[in-house]
Amino acid sequence: MTISELRGKNIDELKEELKALLRAQFSLRMQLATQQTNKTHELRKVGRDIARVHTLMGEARRKSAA
């Protein structure tokens, strides 16, 4: 997921995206802990996507406060 794709979403859509990403991260962590997956790179991708969403949500908050 790219930052430009996320910029097109409003704050409610970003919150839903964040929930989905957090669920995916949890699922990947559990799969990794139980040795059910070899896709360790996916955990890093999801973490970066979560950071992107948090960044955009912070930007939106700062814009609304100004």
Distance bins in CASP14 RR format, pairs under 12 A and 6 or more apart:
PFRMAT RR
TARGET T0000
AUTHOR 0000-0000-0000
RMODE 2
METHOD distances of the structure
MODEL  1
1 7 0 0 0 0 0 1 0 0 0 0 0
1 8 0 0 0 0 0 1 0 0 0 0 0
1 9 0 0 0 0 0 1 0 0 0 0 0
1 14 0 0 0 0 0 1 0 0 0 0 0
1 17 0 0 0 0 1 0 0 0 0 0 0
1 18 0 0 0 0 0 1 0 0 0 0 0
1 20 0 0 0 0 0 1 0 0 0 0 0
1 21 0 0 0 0 1 0 0 0 0 0 0
1 24 0 0 0 0 0 1 0 0 0 0 0
1 45 0 0 0 0 1 0 0 0 0 0 0
1 46 0 0 0 0 1 0 0 0 0 0 0
1 47 0 0 0 0 0 1 0 0 0 0 0
1 48 0 0 0 0 1 0 0 0 0 0 0
1 49 1 0 1 0 0 0 0 0 0 0 0
1 50 0 0 0 0 0 1 0 0 0 0 0
1 51 0 0 0 0 0 1 0 0 0 0 0
1 52 1 0 0 1 0 0 0 0 0 0 0
1 53 0 0 0 0 1 0 0 0 0 0 0
1 56 0 0 0 0 0 1 0 0 0 0 0
2 8 0 0 0 0 0 1 0 0 0 0 0
2 9 0 0 0 0 0 1 0 0 0 0 0
2 45 0 0 0 0 0 1 0 0 0 0 0
2 48 0 0 0 0 0 1 0 0 0 0 0
2 49 0 0 0 0 1 0 0 0 0 0 0
2 52 0 0 0 0 1 0 0 0 0 0 0
2 53 0 0 0 0 0 1 0 0 0 0 0
2 56 0 0 0 0 0 1 0 0 0 0 0
3 9 0 0 0 0 0 1 0 0 0 0 0
3 14 0 0 0 0 0 1 0 0 0 0 0
3 48 0 0 0 0 0 1 0 0 0 0 0
3 49 0 0 0 0 1 0 0 0 0 0 0
3 51 0 0 0 0 0 1 0 0 0 0 0
3 52 1 0 1 0 0 0 0 0 0 0 0
3 53 0 0 0 0 1 0 0 0 0 0 0
3 54 0 0 0 0 0 1 0 0 0 0 0
3 55 0 0 0 0 1 0 0 0 0 0 0
3 56 1 0 0 1 0 0 0 0 0 0 0
3 59 0 0 0 0 0 1 0 0 0 0 0
4 52 0 0 0 0 0 1 0 0 0 0 0
4 56 0 0 0 0 0 1 0 0 0 0 0
5 13 0 0 0 0 0 1 0 0 0 0 0
5 14 0 0 0 0 0 1 0 0 0 0 0
5 17 0 0 0 0 1 0 0 0 0 0 0
5 49 0 0 0 0 0 1 0 0 0 0 0
5 52 0 0 0 0 1 0 0 0 0 0 0
5 53 0 0 0 0 0 1 0 0 0 0 0
5 56 0 0 0 0 0 1 0 0 0 0 0
6 13 0 0 0 0 1 0 0 0 0 0 0
6 14 1 0 0 1 0 0 0 0 0 0 0
6 15 0 0 0 0 0 1 0 0 0 0 0
6 16 0 0 0 0 0 1 0 0 0 0 0
6 17 1 0 0 1 0 0 0 0 0 0 0
6 18 0 0 0 0 0 1 0 0 0 0 0
6 21 0 0 0 0 0 1 0 0 0 0 0
6 48 0 0 0 0 0 1 0 0 0 0 0
6 49 0 0 0 0 1 0 0 0 0 0 0
6 50 0 0 0 0 0 1 0 0 0 0 0
6 51 0 0 0 0 0 1 0 0 0 0 0
6 52 1 0 1 0 0 0 0 0 0 0 0
6 53 1 0 0 1 0 0 0 0 0 0 0
6 54 0 0 0 0 0 1 0 0 0 0 0
6 55 0 0 0 0 1 0 0 0 0 0 0
6 56 1 0 1 0 0 0 0 0 0 0 0
6 57 0 0 0 0 1 0 0 0 0 0 0
6 59 0 0 0 0 0 1 0 0 0 0 0
6 60 0 0 0 0 0 1 0 0 0 0 0
7 13 0 0 0 0 0 1 0 0 0 0 0
7 14 0 0 0 0 1 0 0 0 0 0 0
7 52 0 0 0 0 1 0 0 0 0 0 0
7 53 0 0 0 0 0 1 0 0 0 0 0
7 55 0 0 0 0 0 1 0 0 0 0 0
7 56 1 0 0 1 0 0 0 0 0 0 0
7 57 0 0 0 0 0 1 0 0 0 0 0
7 59 0 0 0 0 1 0 0 0 0 0 0
7 60 0 0 0 0 1 0 0 0 0 0 0
8 14 0 0 0 0 1 0 0 0 0 0 0
8 17 0 0 0 0 0 1 0 0 0 0 0
8 56 0 0 0 0 1 0 0 0 0 0 0
8 60 0 0 0 0 0 1 0 0 0 0 0
9 15 0 0 0 0 1 0 0 0 0 0 0
9 16 0 0 0 0 1 0 0 0 0 0 0
9 17 1 0 0 1 0 0 0 0 0 0 0
9 18 0 0 0 0 0 1 0 0 0 0 0
9 52 0 0 0 0 0 1 0 0 0 0 0
9 53 0 0 0 0 1 0 0 0 0 0 0
9 56 0 0 0 0 1 0 0 0 0 0 0
9 57 0 0 0 0 0 1 0 0 0 0 0
9 60 0 0 0 0 1 0 0 0 0 0 0
10 16 0 0 0 0 0 1 0 0 0 0 0
10 17 0 0 0 0 0 1 0 0 0 0 0
10 56 0 0 0 0 0 1 0 0 0 0 0
10 57 0 0 0 0 0 1 0 0 0 0 0
10 60 0 0 0 0 1 0 0 0 0 0 0
10 64 0 0 0 0 0 1 0 0 0 0 0
11 17 0 0 0 0 0 1 0 0 0 0 0
11 18 0 0 0 0 0 1 0 0 0 0 0
11 53 0 0 0 0 0 1 0 0 0 0 0
11 56 0 0 0 0 1 0 0 0 0 0 0
11 57 1 0 0 1 0 0 0 0 0 0 0
11 58 0 0 0 0 1 0 0 0 0 0 0
11 59 0 0 0 0 0 1 0 0 0 0 0
11 60 1 0 1 0 0 0 0 0 0 0 0
11 61 0 0 0 0 1 0 0 0 0 0 0
11 63 0 0 0 0 0 1 0 0 0 0 0
11 64 0 0 0 0 1 0 0 0 0 0 0
12 18 0 0 0 0 0 1 0 0 0 0 0
12 19 0 0 0 0 0 1 0 0 0 0 0
12 57 0 0 0 0 0 1 0 0 0 0 0
12 60 0 0 0 0 0 1 0 0 0 0 0
13 19 0 0 0 0 0 1 0 0 0 0 0
13 20 0 0 0 0 0 1 0 0 0 0 0
13 53 0 0 0 0 1 0 0 0 0 0 0
13 56 0 0 0 0 0 1 0 0 0 0 0
13 57 0 0 0 0 0 1 0 0 0 0 0
13 60 0 0 0 0 0 1 0 0 0 0 0
14 20 0 0 0 0 0 1 0 0 0 0 0
14 21 0 0 0 0 0 1 0 0 0 0 0
14 49 0 0 0 0 0 1 0 0 0 0 0
14 50 0 0 0 0 0 1 0 0 0 0 0
14 52 0 0 0 0 1 0 0 0 0 0 0
14 53 1 0 1 0 0 0 0 0 0 0 0
14 54 0 0 0 0 1 0 0 0 0 0 0
14 55 0 0 0 0 0 1 0 0 0 0 0
14 56 1 0 1 0 0 0 0 0 0 0 0
14 57 1 0 1 0 0 0 0 0 0 0 0
14 58 0 0 0 0 1 0 0 0 0 0 0
14 59 0 0 0 0 0 1 0 0 0 0 0
14 60 1 0 0 1 0 0 0 0 0 0 0
14 61 0 0 0 0 0 1 0 0 0 0 0
15 21 0 0 0 0 0 1 0 0 0 0 0
15 22 0 0 0 0 0 1 0 0 0 0 0
15 53 0 0 0 0 1 0 0 0 0 0 0
15 54 0 0 0 0 0 1 0 0 0 0 0
15 56 0 0 0 0 0 1 0 0 0 0 0
15 57 1 0 0 1 0 0 0 0 0 0 0
15 58 0 0 0 0 0 1 0 0 0 0 0
15 60 0 0 0 0 0 1 0 0 0 0 0
16 22 0 0 0 0 0 1 0 0 0 0 0
16 23 0 0 0 0 0 1 0 0 0 0 0
16 53 0 0 0 0 1 0 0 0 0 0 0
16 57 0 0 0 0 0 1 0 0 0 0 0
17 23 0 0 0 0 0 1 0 0 0 0 0
17 24 0 0 0 0 0 1 0 0 0 0 0
17 46 0 0 0 0 0 1 0 0 0 0 0
17 49 0 0 0 0 1 0 0 0 0 0 0
17 50 0 0 0 0 1 0 0 0 0 0 0
17 52 0 0 0 0 1 0 0 0 0 0 0
17 53 1 0 1 0 0 0 0 0 0 0 0
17 54 0 0 0 0 0 1 0 0 0 0 0
17 56 0 0 0 0 1 0 0 0 0 0 0
17 57 0 0 0 0 1 0 0 0 0 0 0
18 24 0 0 0 0 0 1 0 0 0 0 0
18 25 0 0 0 0 0 1 0 0 0 0 0
18 46 0 0 0 0 0 1 0 0 0 0 0
18 47 0 0 0 0 0 1 0 0 0 0 0
18 49 0 0 0 0 1 0 0 0 0 0 0
18 50 1 0 0 1 0 0 0 0 0 0 0
18 51 0 0 0 0 0 1 0 0 0 0 0
18 52 0 0 0 0 1 0 0 0 0 0 0
18 53 1 0 1 0 0 0 0 0 0 0 0
18 54 1 0 0 1 0 0 0 0 0 0 0
18 55 0 0 0 0 0 1 0 0 0 0 0
18 56 0 0 0 0 1 0 0 0 0 0 0
18 57 1 0 0 1 0 0 0 0 0 0 0
18 58 0 0 0 0 0 1 0 0 0 0 0
19 25 0 0 0 0 0 1 0 0 0 0 0
19 26 0 0 0 0 0 1 0 0 0 0 0
19 50 0 0 0 0 0 1 0 0 0 0 0
19 53 0 0 0 0 1 0 0 0 0 0 0
20 26 0 0 0 0 0 1 0 0 0 0 0
20 27 0 0 0 0 0 1 0 0 0 0 0
20 46 0 0 0 0 1 0 0 0 0 0 0
20 49 0 0 0 0 1 0 0 0 0 0 0
20 50 0 0 0 0 0 1 0 0 0 0 0
20 53 0 0 0 0 1 0 0 0 0 0 0
21 27 0 0 0 0 0 1 0 0 0 0 0
21 28 0 0 0 0 0 1 0 0 0 0 0
21 42 0 0 0 0 0 1 0 0 0 0 0
21 43 0 0 0 0 0 1 0 0 0 0 0
21 45 0 0 0 0 1 0 0 0 0 0 0
21 46 1 0 1 0 0 0 0 0 0 0 0
21 47 1 0 0 1 0 0 0 0 0 0 0
21 48 0 0 0 0 1 0 0 0 0 0 0
21 49 1 0 1 0 0 0 0 0 0 0 0
21 50 1 0 1 0 0 0 0 0 0 0 0
21 51 0 0 0 0 1 0 0 0 0 0 0
21 52 0 0 0 0 1 0 0 0 0 0 0
21 53 1 0 0 1 0 0 0 0 0 0 0
21 54 0 0 0 0 1 0 0 0 0 0 0
22 28 0 0 0 0 0 1 0 0 0 0 0
22 29 0 0 0 0 0 1 0 0 0 0 0
22 46 0 0 0 0 1 0 0 0 0 0 0
22 47 0 0 0 0 1 0 0 0 0 0 0
22 49 0 0 0 0 0 1 0 0 0 0 0
22 50 1 0 0 1 0 0 0 0 0 0 0
22 51 0 0 0 0 0 1 0 0 0 0 0
22 53 0 0 0 0 1 0 0 0 0 0 0
22 54 0 0 0 0 0 1 0 0 0 0 0
23 29 0 0 0 0 0 1 0 0 0 0 0
23 30 0 0 0 0 0 1 0 0 0 0 0
23 46 0 0 0 0 1 0 0 0 0 0 0
23 50 0 0 0 0 0 1 0 0 0 0 0
24 30 0 0 0 0 0 1 0 0 0 0 0
24 31 0 0 0 0 0 1 0 0 0 0 0
24 39 0 0 0 0 0 1 0 0 0 0 0
24 42 0 0 0 0 1 0 0 0 0 0 0
24 43 0 0 0 0 1 0 0 0 0 0 0
24 45 0 0 0 0 1 0 0 0 0 0 0
24 46 1 0 1 0 0 0 0 0 0 0 0
24 47 0 0 0 0 1 0 0 0 0 0 0
24 49 0 0 0 0 1 0 0 0 0 0 0
24 50 0 0 0 0 1 0 0 0 0 0 0
25 31 0 0 0 0 0 1 0 0 0 0 0
25 32 0 0 0 0 0 1 0 0 0 0 0
25 42 0 0 0 0 1 0 0 0 0 0 0
25 43 1 0 0 1 0 0 0 0 0 0 0
25 44 0 0 0 0 0 1 0 0 0 0 0
25 45 0 0 0 0 1 0 0 0 0 0 0
25 46 1 0 1 0 0 0 0 0 0 0 0
25 47 1 0 0 1 0 0 0 0 0 0 0
25 48 0 0 0 0 0 1 0 0 0 0 0
25 49 0 0 0 0 1 0 0 0 0 0 0
25 50 1 0 0 1 0 0 0 0 0 0 0
25 51 0 0 0 0 0 1 0 0 0 0 0
25 53 0 0 0 0 0 1 0 0 0 0 0
26 32 0 0 0 0 0 1 0 0 0 0 0
26 33 0 0 0 0 0 1 0 0 0 0 0
26 43 0 0 0 0 0 1 0 0 0 0 0
26 46 0 0 0 0 1 0 0 0 0 0 0
26 47 0 0 0 0 0 1 0 0 0 0 0
26 50 0 0 0 0 0 1 0 0 0 0 0
27 33 0 0 0 0 0 1 0 0 0 0 0
27 34 0 0 0 0 0 1 0 0 0 0 0
27 36 0 0 0 0 0 1 0 0 0 0 0
27 37 0 0 0 0 1 0 0 0 0 0 0
27 39 0 0 0 0 0 1 0 0 0 0 0
27 42 0 0 0 0 1 0 0 0 0 0 0
27 43 0 0 0 0 0 1 0 0 0 0 0
27 46 0 0 0 0 1 0 0 0 0 0 0
28 34 0 0 0 0 0 1 0 0 0 0 0
28 36 0 0 0 0 1 0 0 0 0 0 0
28 37 1 0 0 1 0 0 0 0 0 0 0
28 38 0 0 0 0 0 1 0 0 0 0 0
28 39 1 0 0 1 0 0 0 0 0 0 0
28 40 0 0 0 0 1 0 0 0 0 0 0
28 41 0 0 0 0 0 1 0 0 0 0 0
28 42 1 0 1 0 0 0 0 0 0 0 0
28 43 1 0 1 0 0 0 0 0 0 0 0
28 44 0 0 0 0 1 0 0 0 0 0 0
28 45 0 0 0 0 1 0 0 0 0 0 0
28 46 1 0 0 1 0 0 0 0 0 0 0
28 47 0 0 0 0 1 0 0 0 0 0 0
28 49 0 0 0 0 0 1 0 0 0 0 0
28 50 0 0 0 0 0 1 0 0 0 0 0
29 36 0 0 0 0 0 1 0 0 0 0 0
29 37 0 0 0 0 0 1 0 0 0 0 0
29 39 0 0 0 0 0 1 0 0 0 0 0
29 40 0 0 0 0 0 1 0 0 0 0 0
29 42 0 0 0 0 0 1 0 0 0 0 0
29 43 1 0 0 1 0 0 0 0 0 0 0
29 44 0 0 0 0 0 1 0 0 0 0 0
29 46 0 0 0 0 1 0 0 0 0 0 0
29 47 0 0 0 0 0 1 0 0 0 0 0
30 36 0 0 0 0 1 0 0 0 0 0 0
30 37 0 0 0 0 1 0 0 0 0 0 0
30 43 0 0 0 0 0 1 0 0 0 0 0
31 37 1 0 1 0 0 0 0 0 0 0 0
31 38 0 0 0 0 1 0 0 0 0 0 0
31 39 0 0 0 0 1 0 0 0 0 0 0
31 40 0 0 0 0 1 0 0 0 0 0 0
31 42 0 0 0 0 1 0 0 0 0 0 0
31 43 0 0 0 0 1 0 0 0 0 0 0
31 46 0 0 0 0 0 1 0 0 0 0 0
32 38 0 0 0 0 1 0 0 0 0 0 0
32 39 0 0 0 0 1 0 0 0 0 0 0
32 40 1 0 0 1 0 0 0 0 0 0 0
32 41 0 0 0 0 0 1 0 0 0 0 0
32 42 0 0 0 0 1 0 0 0 0 0 0
32 43 1 0 0 1 0 0 0 0 0 0 0
32 44 0 0 0 0 0 1 0 0 0 0 0
32 46 0 0 0 0 0 1 0 0 0 0 0
33 40 0 0 0 0 0 1 0 0 0 0 0
33 43 0 0 0 0 0 1 0 0 0 0 0
37 43 0 0 0 0 1 0 0 0 0 0 0
39 45 0 0 0 0 1 0 0 0 0 0 0
39 46 0 0 0 0 0 1 0 0 0 0 0
40 46 0 0 0 0 0 1 0 0 0 0 0
41 47 0 0 0 0 0 1 0 0 0 0 0
41 48 0 0 0 0 0 1 0 0 0 0 0
42 48 0 0 0 0 0 1 0 0 0 0 0
42 49 0 0 0 0 0 1 0 0 0 0 0
43 49 0 0 0 0 0 1 0 0 0 0 0
43 50 0 0 0 0 0 1 0 0 0 0 0
44 50 0 0 0 0 0 1 0 0 0 0 0
44 51 0 0 0 0 0 1 0 0 0 0 0
45 51 0 0 0 0 0 1 0 0 0 0 0
45 52 0 0 0 0 0 1 0 0 0 0 0
46 52 0 0 0 0 0 1 0 0 0 0 0
46 53 0 0 0 0 0 1 0 0 0 0 0
47 53 0 0 0 0 1 0 0 0 0 0 0
47 54 0 0 0 0 1 0 0 0 0 0 0
48 54 0 0 0 0 0 1 0 0 0 0 0
48 55 0 0 0 0 0 1 0 0 0 0 0
49 55 0 0 0 0 0 1 0 0 0 0 0
49 56 0 0 0 0 0 1 0 0 0 0 0
50 56 0 0 0 0 0 1 0 0 0 0 0
50 57 0 0 0 0 0 1 0 0 0 0 0
51 57 0 0 0 0 0 1 0 0 0 0 0
51 58 0 0 0 0 0 1 0 0 0 0 0
52 58 0 0 0 0 0 1 0 0 0 0 0
52 59 0 0 0 0 0 1 0 0 0 0 0
53 59 0 0 0 0 0 1 0 0 0 0 0
53 60 0 0 0 0 0 1 0 0 0 0 0
54 60 0 0 0 0 0 1 0 0 0 0 0
54 61 0 0 0 0 0 1 0 0 0 0 0
55 61 0 0 0 0 0 1 0 0 0 0 0
55 62 0 0 0 0 0 1 0 0 0 0 0
56 62 0 0 0 0 0 1 0 0 0 0 0
56 63 0 0 0 0 0 1 0 0 0 0 0
57 63 0 0 0 0 0 1 0 0 0 0 0
57 64 0 0 0 0 0 1 0 0 0 0 0
58 64 0 0 0 0 1 0 0 0 0 0 0
58 65 0 0 0 0 1 0 0 0 0 0 0
59 65 0 0 0 0 0 1 0 0 0 0 0
59 66 0 0 0 0 0 1 0 0 0 0 0
60 66 0 0 0 0 0 1 0 0 0 0 0
END
